[in-house]
Amino acid sequence: MKRLIIGLTVLGGLTACGSLQQIAAPVHPGGGAASTPTVRPASSKVDQLLGEANRLADRVKSGELTRTAAADQLNAARLRIVGGNAVDNDTFAYYRQLTVERDAGRLDSDAFRAKLEAHLREWLRRWPKYASKPADPAFSNFLLKLYGLPPLGY
């Protein structure tokens, strides 16, 4: 759980998502990373988004991108991988708004994390009665996974 909270903080700042690679990396039965990929179905959209977030985090850490620029690139990947839907569009818009505030120094990582988690929990609360559910709210589920919360739709 502590690792997820750290990962979430990292995602919020898109400054150290490299630590999140451990979540997506195949693990060898001996405990280390597998030297050859395990046979499994094509990666899920959530995993693809995680991979993109990790790639962008490296660029933020190196100073090549701001958090906001990385969020915009993550959005482009989101639209390419998942497409738009009302739930993910709303979640991303809020995520980007918080990222802008974080870049401007108006939010620290703890406040960012708390606000985004509250937004995700609101979607979890609304989901059962939400009339126009998208088939795959992968971006929202990506963030929910990082917070250790259940995905939408289950």
N, C-alpha and C positions, 0 to 999 in steps of 0.2 A: 504494500500500500504506500509506503514511504517513497518507493521508487516511482510510482505513478504520480504522486504529488509533485515530486521533483520534476518528472517529465512534463507535467502540466505547466509548471512554472516556466520550464524551458520553452514549451510550445508558445506560451503567452508572449514571451519575449523573442521567440525564434532566434535564440542566441546559443543554445546548446542542445538542439534536438538530436545531436549525435548520440547522446546517452539513450535516446529512445530506440536506437537501432537494435538494442538488445531485445526489445519486445518483438520485433519482426524477424530477427535473425533465427534461422533454424538452429536448434541445439542438438548436439551430439549426445547420445545416452550417457557418455562419461562426464557430461557437464559443460564441456567446452563447445565452441561453435563448430558446427559440422564442416568438414573440409569439402564435401560435395553436397549440393542442394538435395534436400529430401524430396521425394516424389510426392507432389500434391497438386491439386487443381490449380489452374491459372490464379494468380494472386487476386484477392478481392479488391474491390475499389477502395475500401478502407486502408488496406495495406499499401496500395498504390499512392494514396494520399500521404500516408506516413512516410513512405520513401521520398516523396517530393518535399515534404516538410524537413526531413533530415538533410536533403541536398541543399535546400535554401538556408537552413540553419548554419551550415558550413560557410556559406557566402556571407551571412550576417556576421559570424564570428571573425571572419577575415577582414571585415570592414568594407567589403565590396558592395553590400546592400544595406539599406536601413530596414528596420522591422516592417515599416509600412510598405516599402517596395517589395519585400519578401512576401508580405500578405497579398499584395496585388498579383504577384506571380503564382502564389498558391491558389488564388482565385481562378486564374487562367487555367491552371492544371485541373482544378475542381470542375470547371465548366467543360473541359475536354474529356475528363474521365467519367464524370457523373452526369453532366448536363445541369440545367437549372431546374429547380423546383421551389415551391413557396417556403418550405421548411428550411432547406439549406440556404436559400437566398437570404432569409431573415437571419439565420444563425451567422452566416458569413458577414452580413452588413454590420451586425453587432460586434463581431470579432474584429472587424476592420476599424470600427469606431474606437474600440478599446485600444487597439494597437496604435492608432494616431495619438490618443491621449497618453499612452505609455511613451511613445517617441518624444512627445512634447514635455515629458516630465511631470504630467499632472496625475499619473497613476504609477504606483510601484508594482512590482510583480505580485505581491500578495493581494492587493486590491483588484488587479487585473484578473487574477485567478478566481477570487470570490465573486466578482461580477459575472464572469463568463459561466462559472458553475451555476449561479442562480438562474441565469438565462436558460441553460441546458435543463435544469430541473423543472423550469416552467414548461418547456416543451414536453418533458416526460409527463407532467401533470395533465397537460392539454391533449396529448396524443390520443388517448382512448376515445375521446369525443370529437376529435378533429375530423371534419367531414371530407375534406379533399386530401387524403393522405397520399403522398408520393410513394411510388413503388420502392424506391431505394434512396432514403435520405442519408447517403454515405458520408457527406461532410459532417453532418451533425453526429452520426454514429462514430466517426473518427474521433471527434472531440469527446464524446461520451466514453469511448473506450479509454482514452487517456485519463479521464477522471474516475475510472473504475465504476462507471454507472452502466445500467443495462441499455442496450440499443433500443431505438425506437422500432416499433413494429413487432415486438416479441412479448 
